Amino acid sequence: MFRRPVLQVLHQFVRHESEIASNLVLERSLNRVQLLGRVGQDPVMRQVEGKNPVTIFSLATNEMWRSGDSEEYQIGDVSQKTTWHRISVFRPGLRDVAYQYVKKGSRIYVEGKVDYGEYMDKNNVRRQATTIIADNIIFLSDQTKEKV
């Protein structure tokens, strides 16, 4: 019934599996975040257990919408939701610039990637943390402070 030798079938299976593995290695993916908002606190620089230092600050982004039954855009109550993001800067040059020039209330644009991690808090309770690892920061002028 089975005319193929077992080694040929096994060789074909192994070759097929290695082709799948090589395709997975070459597959591309994307983890990219762009945020525009205001800094919620002055940055702090931390160094943990001999690792490279990191500059950390918070960034607020706002989402606004009008509620109501009217189809006209101008009618309805305005609602707003603020989302807070933890920004971590590891790149040496950018880390130092962020620590020196990012200030509470500054309007900035941040590009980076999302990172999900865990840490132990002061009470040895495992906590989850979502962080934006910044690899670019653009400082924007603050229109409200420039008006005379």
Contact map, one row per residue, 1 for C-alpha under 8 A:
1110000000000000000000000000000000000000000000000000000000000000000000000000000000000000000000000000000000000000000000000000000000000000000000000000
1111100000000000000000000000000000000000000000000000000000000000000000000000000000000000000000000000000000000000000000000000000000000000000000000000
1111100000000000000000000000000000000000000000000000000000000000000000000000000000000000000000000000000000000000000000000000000000000000000000000000
0111110110000000000000000000000000000000000000000000000000000000000000000000000000000000000000000000000000000000000000000000000000000000000000000000
0111111110000000000000000000000000000000000000000000000000000000000000000000000000000000000000000000000000000000000000000000000000000000000000000000
0001111111000000000000000000000000000000000000000000000000000000000000000000000000000000000000000000000000000000000000000000000000000000000000000000
0000111111100000000000000000000000000000000000000000000000000000000000000000000000000000000000000000000000000000000000000000000000000000000000000000
0001111111110000000000000000000000000000000000000000000000000000000000000000000000000000000000000000000000000000000000000000000000000000000000000000
0001111111111000000000000000000000000000000000000000000000000000000000000000000000000000000000000000000000000000000000000000000000000000000000000000
0000011111111100000000000000000000000000000000000000000000000000000000000000000000000000000000000000000000000000000000000000000000000000000000000000
0000001111111110000000000000000000000000000000000000000000000000000000000000000000000000000000000000000000000000000000000000000000000000000000000000
0000000111111111000000000000000000000000000000000000000000000000000000000000000000000000000000000000000000000000000000000000000000000000000000000000
0000000011111111100000000000000000000000000000000000000000000000000000000000000000000000000000000000000000000000000000000000000000000000000000000000
0000000001111111110000000000000000000000000000000000000000000000000000000000000000000000000000000000000000000000000000000000000000000000000000000000
0000000000111111111000000000000000000000000000000000000000000000000000000000000000000000000000000000000000000000000000000000000000000000000000000000
0000000000011111111100000000000000000000000000000000000000000000000000000000000000000000000000000000000000000000000000000000000000000000000000000000
0000000000001111111110000000000000000000000000000000000000000000000000000000000000000000000000000000000000000000000000000000000000000000000000000000
0000000000000111111111000000000000000000000000000000000000000000000000000000000000000000000000000000000000000000000000000000000000000000000000000000
0000000000000011111111100000000000000000000000000000000000000000000000000000000000000000000000000000000000000000000000000000000000000000000000000000
0000000000000001111111110000000000000000000000000000000000000000000000000000000000000000000000000000000000000000000000000000000000000000000000000000
0000000000000000111111111000000000000000000000000000000000000000000000000000000000000000000000000000000000000000000000000000000000000000000000000000
0000000000000000011111111100000000000000000000000000000000000000000000000000000000000000000000000000000000000000000000000000000000000000000000000000
0000000000000000001111111110000000000000000000000000000000000000000000000000000000000000000000000000000000000000000000000000000000000000000000000000
0000000000000000000111111110000000000000000000000000000000000000000000000000000000000000000000000000000000000000000000000000000000000000000000000000
0000000000000000000011111110000000000000000000000000000000000000000000000000000000000000000000000000000000000000000000000000000000000000000000000000
0000000000000000000001111111000000000000000000000000000000000000000000000000000000000000000000000000000000000000000000000000000000000000000000000000
0000000000000000000000111111100000000000000000000000000000000000000000000000000000000000000000000000000000000000000000000000000000000000000000000000
0000000000000000000000000111110000000000000000000000000000000000000000000000000000000000000000000000000000000000000000000000000000000000000000000000
0000000000000000000000000011111000000000000000000000000000000000000000000000000000000000000000000000000000000000000000000000000000000000000000000000
0000000000000000000000000001111100000000000000000000000000000000000000000000000000000000000000000000000000000000000000000000000000000000000000000000
0000000000000000000000000000111110000000000000000000000000000000000000000000000000000000000000000000000000000000110000000000000000000000000000000000
0000000000000000000000000000011111000000000000000000000000000000000000000000000000000000000000000000000000000011110000000000000000000000000000000000
0000000000000000000000000000001111100000000000000000000000000000000000000000000000000000000000000000000000000111110000000000000000010000000000000000
0000000000000000000000000000000111110000000000000000000000000000000000000000000000000000000000000000000000001111000000000000000000000000000000000000
0000000000000000000000000000000011111000000000000000000000001000000000000000000000000000000000000000000000001110000000000000000000000000000000000000
0000000000000000000000000000000001111100000000000000000000001000000000000000000000000000000000000000000000111100000000000000000000000000000000000000
0000000000000000000000000000000000111110000000000000000000111100000000000000000000000000000000000000000000111000000000000000000000000000000000000000
0000000000000000000000000000000000011111000000000000000000111000000000000000000000000000000000000000000111110000000000000000000000000000000000000000
0000000000000000000000000000000000001111110000000000000011110000000000000000000000000000000000000000011111110000000000000000000000000000000000000000
0000000000000000000000000000000000000111110000000000000011110000000000000000000000000000000000000000000110000000000000000000000000000000000000000000
0000000000000000000000000000000000000011111000000000000011000000000000000000000000000000000000000000001110000000000000000000000000000000000000000000
0000000000000000000000000000000000000011111100000000000010000000000000000000000000000000000000000000011100000000000000000000000000000000000000000000
0000000000000000000000000000000000000000111110000000001111000000000000000000000000000000000000000110011000000000000000000000000000000000000000000000
0000000000000000000000000000000000000000011111000000001110000000000000000000000000000000000000000010000000000000000000000000000000000000000000000000
0000000000000000000000000000000000000000001111100000111100000000000000000000000000000000000000000010000000000000000000000000000000000000000000000000
0000000000000000000000000000000000000000000111110000111100000000000000000000000000000000000000000000000000000000000000000000000000000000000000000000
0000000000000000000000000000000000000000000011111111110000000000000000000000000000000000000000000000000000000000000000000000000000000000000000000000
0000000000000000000000000000000000000000000001111111100000000000000000000000000000000000000000000000000000000000000000000000000000000000000000000000
0000000000000000000000000000000000000000000000111110000000000000000000000000000000000000000000000000000000000000000000000000000000000000000000000000
0000000000000000000000000000000000000000000000111111000000000000000000000000000000000000000000000000000000000000000000000000000000000000000000000000
0000000000000000000000000000000000000000000000111111100000000000000000000000000000000000000000000000000000000000000000000000000000000000000000000000
0000000000000000000000000000000000000000000000110111110000000000000000000000000000000000010000000000000000000000000000000000000000000000000000000000
0000000000000000000000000000000000000000000011110011111000000000000000000000000000000000010000000000000000000000000000000000000000000000000000000000
0000000000000000000000000000000000000000000011100001111100000000000000000000000000000001110000100000000000000000000000000000000000000000000000000000
0000000000000000000000000000000000000000001111000000111110000000000000000000000000000001110000110110000000000000000000000000000000000000000000000000
0000000000000000000000000000000000000000001111000000011111000000000000000000000000000111100000000000000000000000000000000000000000000000000000000000
0000000000000000000000000000000000000011111100000000001111100000000000000000000000000111000000000000000000000000000000000000000000000000000000000000
0000000000000000000000000000000000000011101000000000000111110000000000000000000000011110000000000000000000000000000000000000000000000000000000000000
0000000000000000000000000000000000001111000000000000000011111000000000000000000000011110000000000000000000000000000000000000000000000000000000000000
0000000000000000000000000000000000001111000000000000000001111100000000000000000001111000000000000000000000000000000000000000000000000000000000000000
0000000000000000000000000000000000111100000000000000000000111110000000000000000001111000000000000000000000000000000000000000000000000000000000000000
0000000000000000000000000000000000001000000000000000000000011111000000000000000111100000000000000000000000000000000000000000000000000000000000000000
0000000000000000000000000000000000000000000000000000000000001111100000000000000111000000000000000000000000000000000000000000000000000000000000000000
0000000000000000000000000000000000000000000000000000000000000111110000000000011110000000000000000000000000000000000000000000000000000000000000000000
0000000000000000000000000000000000000000000000000000000000000011111000000000011100000000000000000000000000000000000000000000000000000000000000000000
0000000000000000000000000000000000000000000000000000000000000001111100001011111000000000000000000000000000000000000000000000000000000000000000000000
0000000000000000000000000000000000000000000000000000000000000000111110000001111000000000000000000000000000000000000000000000000000000000000000000000
0000000000000000000000000000000000000000000000000000000000000000011111000011100000000000000000000000000000000000000000000000000000000000000000000000
0000000000000000000000000000000000000000000000000000000000000000001111100001000000000000000000000000000000000000000000000000000000000000000000000000
0000000000000000000000000000000000000000000000000000000000000000000111111011000000000000000000000000000000000000000000000000000000000000000000000000
0000000000000000000000000000000000000000000000000000000000000000000011111000000000000000000000000000000000000000000000000000000000000000000000000000
0000000000000000000000000000000000000000000000000000000000000000000001111110000000000000000000000000000000000000000000000000000000000000000000000000
0000000000000000000000000000000000000000000000000000000000000000010001111111000000000000000000000000000000000000000000000000000000000000000000000000
0000000000000000000000000000000000000000000000000000000000000000000000011111000000000000000000000000000000000000000000000000000000000000000000000000
0000000000000000000000000000000000000000000000000000000000000000010101011111100000000000000000000000000000000000000000000000000000000000000000000000
0000000000000000000000000000000000000000000000000000000000000000011111001111110000000000000000000000000000000000000000000000000000000000000000000000
0000000000000000000000000000000000000000000000000000000000000000011100000011111000000000000000000000000000000000000000000000000000000000000000000000
0000000000000000000000000000000000000000000000000000000000000001111000000001111100000000000000000000000000000000000000000000000000000000000000000000
0000000000000000000000000000000000000000000000000000000000000001111000000000111110000000000000000000000000000000000000000000000000000000000000000000
0000000000000000000000000000000000000000000000000000000000000111100000000000011111000000000000000000000000000000000000000000000000000000000000000000
0000000000000000000000000000000000000000000000000000000000000111000000000000001111100000000000000000000000000000000000000000000000000000000000000000
0000000000000000000000000000000000000000000000000000000000011110000000000000000111110000000000000000000000000000000000000000000000000000000000000000
0000000000000000000000000000000000000000000000000000000000011100000000000000000011111000000000000000000000000000000000000000000000000000000000000000
0000000000000000000000000000000000000000000000000000000001111000000000000000000001111100000000000000000000000000000000000000000000000000000000000000
0000000000000000000000000000000000000000000000000000000001111000000000000000000000111110000000000000000000000000000000000000000000110000000000000000
0000000000000000000000000000000000000000000000000000000111100000000000000000000000011111000000000000000000000000000000000000000001110000000000000000
0000000000000000000000000000000000000000000000000000000111100000000000000000000000001111100000000000000000000000000000000000000000111100000000000000
0000000000000000000000000000000000000000000000000000011110000000000000000000000000000111110000000000000000000000000000000000000000111100000000000000
0000000000000000000000000000000000000000000000000000011100000000000000000000000000000011111001100100000000000000000000000000000000001110000000000000
0000000000000000000000000000000000000000000000000001111000000000000000000000000000000001111101100000000000000000000000000000000000001100000000000000
0000000000000000000000000000000000000000000000000000000000000000000000000000000000000000111111100000000000000000000000000000000000000010000000000000
0000000000000000000000000000000000000000000000000000000000000000000000000000000000000000011111110000000000000000000000000000000000000000000000000000
0000000000000000000000000000000000000000000000000000000000000000000000000000000000000000001111111000000000000000000000000000000000000000000000000000
0000000000000000000000000000000000000000000000000000000000000000000000000000000000000000111111111100000000000000000000000000000000000011100000000000
0000000000000000000000000000000000000000000000000000011000000000000000000000000000000000111111111110000000000000000000000000000000000000000000000000
0000000000000000000000000000000000000000000000000000001000000000000000000000000000000000000111111111000000000000000000000000000000000000000000000000
0000000000000000000000000000000000000000000000000000000000000000000000000000000000000000000011111111110000000000000000000000000000000000000000000000
0000000000000000000000000000000000000000001000000000001000000000000000000000000000000000100001111111110000000000000000000000000000000000100000000000
0000000000000000000000000000000000000000001110000000001000000000000000000000000000000000000000111111110000000000000000000000000000000000000000000000
0000000000000000000000000000000000000000000000000000000000000000000000000000000000000000000000011111110000000000000000000000000000000000000000000000
0000000000000000000000000000000000000000000000000000000000000000000000000000000000000000000000001111111000000000000000000000000000000000000000000000
0000000000000000000000000000000000000010011000000000000000000000000000000000000000000000000000001111111101000000000000000000000000000000000000000000
0000000000000000000000000000000000000010111000000000000000000000000000000000000000000000000000000000111111000000000000000000000000000000000000000000
0000000000000000000000000000000000000111110000000000000000000000000000000000000000000000000000000000011111000000000000000000000000000000000000000000
0000000000000000000000000000000000000111100000000000000000000000000000000000000000000000000000000000001111100000000000000000000000000000000000000000
0000000000000000000000000000000000000110000000000000000000000000000000000000000000000000000000000000011111110000000000000000000000000000001101000000
0000000000000000000000000000000000011110000000000000000000000000000000000000000000000000000000000000000011111000000000000000000000000000001111000000
0000000000000000000000000000000000011110000000000000000000000000000000000000000000000000000000000000000001111100000000000000000000000000111100000000
0000000000000000000000000000000001111000000000000000000000000000000000000000000000000000000000000000000000111110000000000000000000000000111100000000
0000000000000000000000000000000011110000000000000000000000000000000000000000000000000000000000000000000000011111000000000000000000000111110000000000
0000000000000000000000000000000111100000000000000000000000000000000000000000000000000000000000000000000000001111100000000000000000000111100000000000
0000000000000000000000000000000111000000000000000000000000000000000000000000000000000000000000000000000000000111110000000000000000011111000000000000
0000000000000000000000000000001110000000000000000000000000000000000000000000000000000000000000000000000000000011111000000000000000011100000000000000
0000000000000000000000000000001110000000000000000000000000000000000000000000000000000000000000000000000000000001111100000000000001111000000000000000
0000000000000000000000000000000000000000000000000000000000000000000000000000000000000000000000000000000000000000111110000000000001111000000000000000
0000000000000000000000000000000000000000000000000000000000000000000000000000000000000000000000000000000000000000011111000000000111100000000000000000
0000000000000000000000000000000000000000000000000000000000000000000000000000000000000000000000000000000000000000001111100000000111100000000000000000
0000000000000000000000000000000000000000000000000000000000000000000000000000000000000000000000000000000000000000000111110000011110000000000000000000
0000000000000000000000000000000000000000000000000000000000000000000000000000000000000000000000000000000000000000000011111000011110000000000000000000
0000000000000000000000000000000000000000000000000000000000000000000000000000000000000000000000000000000000000000000001111111111000000000000000000000
0000000000000000000000000000000000000000000000000000000000000000000000000000000000000000000000000000000000000000000000111111111000000000000000000000
0000000000000000000000000000000000000000000000000000000000000000000000000000000000000000000000000000000000000000000000011111100000000000000000000000
0000000000000000000000000000000000000000000000000000000000000000000000000000000000000000000000000000000000000000000000011111100000000000000000000000
0000000000000000000000000000000000000000000000000000000000000000000000000000000000000000000000000000000000000000000000011111110000000000000000000000
0000000000000000000000000000000000000000000000000000000000000000000000000000000000000000000000000000000000000000000000011111111000000000000000000000
0000000000000000000000000000000000000000000000000000000000000000000000000000000000000000000000000000000000000000000001111001111100000000000000000000
0000000000000000000000000000000000000000000000000000000000000000000000000000000000000000000000000000000000000000000001111000111110000000000000000000
0000000000000000000000000000000000000000000000000000000000000000000000000000000000000000000000000000000000000000000111100000011111000000000000000000
0000000000000000000000000000000000000000000000000000000000000000000000000000000000000000000000000000000000000000000111100000001111100000000000000000
0000000000000000000000000000000000000000000000000000000000000000000000000000000000000100000000000000000000000000011110000000000111110000000000000000
0000000000000000000000000000000000000000000000000000000000000000000000000000000000001111000000000000000000000000011110000000000011111000000000000000
0000000000000000000000000000000010000000000000000000000000000000000000000000000000001111000000000000000000000001111000000000000001111100000000000000
0000000000000000000000000000000000000000000000000000000000000000000000000000000000000011110000000000000000000001111000000000000000111110000000000000
0000000000000000000000000000000000000000000000000000000000000000000000000000000000000011110000000000000000000111100000000000000000011111100000000000
0000000000000000000000000000000000000000000000000000000000000000000000000000000000000000101001000000000000000111000000000000000000001111100000000000
0000000000000000000000000000000000000000000000000000000000000000000000000000000000000000000001000000000000000111000000000000000000000111110000000000
0000000000000000000000000000000000000000000000000000000000000000000000000000000000000000000001000100000000011110000000000000000000000111111000000000
0000000000000000000000000000000000000000000000000000000000000000000000000000000000000000000000000000000000011100000000000000000000000001111100000000
0000000000000000000000000000000000000000000000000000000000000000000000000000000000000000000000000000000001111000000000000000000000000000111110000000
0000000000000000000000000000000000000000000000000000000000000000000000000000000000000000000000000000000001111000000000000000000000000000011111000000
0000000000000000000000000000000000000000000000000000000000000000000000000000000000000000000000000000000000100000000000000000000000000000001111100000
0000000000000000000000000000000000000000000000000000000000000000000000000000000000000000000000000000000001100000000000000000000000000000000111111100
0000000000000000000000000000000000000000000000000000000000000000000000000000000000000000000000000000000000000000000000000000000000000000000011111110
0000000000000000000000000000000000000000000000000000000000000000000000000000000000000000000000000000000000000000000000000000000000000000000001111110
0000000000000000000000000000000000000000000000000000000000000000000000000000000000000000000000000000000000000000000000000000000000000000000001111110
0000000000000000000000000000000000000000000000000000000000000000000000000000000000000000000000000000000000000000000000000000000000000000000001111111
0000000000000000000000000000000000000000000000000000000000000000000000000000000000000000000000000000000000000000000000000000000000000000000000111111
0000000000000000000000000000000000000000000000000000000000000000000000000000000000000000000000000000000000000000000000000000000000000000000000000111
